Structures are given as C-alpha cells and as structure tokens.
Amino acid sequence: MLGFYPEGRNKNEEKRSYTAEKLYEAASSGEILEATAYMCDGEHNLLVNLGGMKGMIPRTEGAIGIAEGVTRDIALISRVGRQVCFTVEEIRTDSHNRPYAILSRRRAQQKCRNEFINGLAPGDIIDAKITHLESFGAFCDIGCGIIALLPIDSVSVSRISHPSDRFGTGDDIRVIVKSIDDSGRITLSHKELLGTWQENADRISAGDTVSGIVRSVESYGIFVELAPNLAGLAEPKEGVRVGQTASVYIKSIIPEKMKVKLIIIDSFDETPSKAFDYFYEGDKIERFTYSPPNSSKHIETIF
C-alpha cells in the first residue's frame, strides 16, 4: 500500500502494471494505488494506465469538491501525464466482455484526509511535493493530491523575490504544519528545517571565499545569500545584479549581531543550484530559535 504521500512520490509506481488479481484485491481491501493518467476525455473522465486493464476515474470521482462545484475541472485536466492515486471501486465488463476498472481519486483523498490529514497538528513535519508556484507562495501536495499553501515568507530566512528562486514544480520537500484554521485549511512552513543562524555560520570562516546568490542591491551594500537561512552584506560594487552568482570573501562573522560581512570578488550570470540541506530530521518540532544565544535580537518560532 502506498500510504498517504504526495502523488508521484513513489517513483517506482510510474511504470507499474497491475494484474487483474491485484485490482480485484484492491477493490476488496480499499488499498490506495497509483498510476499515470494518460487522458482526460471530453466529459472530463480521467483514463488511467493500469497496464493489464483499462481504468477510468469518472469526473465526479476525480477530486474532493468536483461534484459540489467547489473544485474546478482544471484539477482533473492538469493531472494528464502525471501520477494519480485512487481506490478501485469496481470491475466492470465492456461490450466486448473485457474487464475494466472504475476508480476513485476522491475516495482516496477522503481516506487520506480522514486517516492522516485530520490528525495533523502544528509542528508536525511531513513530506510534500510542489505542484505550482505563485508570487505569494508555493502550493504543495501533502497527500493524495490534497493541497496546502507554503507562503513565500515561510520558505527560508533569506528573502526571495519569488518561490521559483527556491523551488521547481515537482520538487519533493519536507515541510512543517504551521497552522490549521477552523475550516481545516493547512498552512505550511519550511524555513525552520534549514538550520539556525549559528548552524549555517559554522560552515564558513573568516578568510574563506565562497559562492552565493545576489538577492538585493542597495545603495549601502549588496545582500548575498550564502545559504537559504544565511545572508551576508557585501560592500557596494558596480555591475552586480540581483540573481547573479557571486564569489565572495568572508571578511568577518559577528554572531551577536547576526551579521556576515563580505567582499564581492566577482559576479556572473550562472544558474545556481537550488539544492539545500535539512538540519532537522525529526517528525515533530515545537520550538525553533534562529538567533544565537548571545544575539541582541531574538528570533523564534513556536508551533
């Protein structure tokens, strides 16, 4: 059984061919399966490649809220060519006496909501997959195609102009449940997994020359991101632009002021890697203190 994961997380499911025996078994057990949707027909039914048998997710079974008009049909159309989760509702026979499966993505989502998502609480750390990006944040699949928002100011401590500066569609990430409103809508956070100021600063030393990403150019200096949760201020330099990669000399590191002073050696147009490290590997976090103990500024998140 897949369990309650974002759709497409299990890469080995993509080319799976389900036997008739397996599909009959899943129909009886309610097991959640996953396969690729290869077509959305004119009536917005999703056709799924099961390998040994044809499968169809009727429009109203395509997602929670479709039947009620709360969810738009684009939620179905956008799944073509991608993996979808589903339960097997029944096995029917067509006019040529060939078996085919009626599937329900809605039921899989409801099962995920009842048995997993409704039990989440602030501070829980879960898997997510980026589904699409907007200027205000990243939308994430947190289980069986159920979406939650990761606001841009919760992506990292280092400020970014757009979530695409940090993520790409389809990225698998870890997130923290930040809050749950009265309607059950979940808001996520990510920055607390990327290390404290000190944990990031411990990776560099005064006198090192490292690379970073130019995030802001001001009259008094240039902010260069050294890690998603650590930025430094460089002295002004002509010709430096936001988004460039820069090689910087670490002039000094001042924990009590949470400052890293830099000198830009060179800047150039090169697409930087979006890879990052998670400093926290547990499944629950209650308190995250970003600032060092001796800092004059206290920055903390309490879940």
Order of alpha helices (4+ residues) and beta strands (2+ residues): alpha-beta-beta-beta-alpha-beta-beta-alpha-beta-beta-beta-beta-beta-alpha-beta-beta-beta-beta-beta-beta-beta
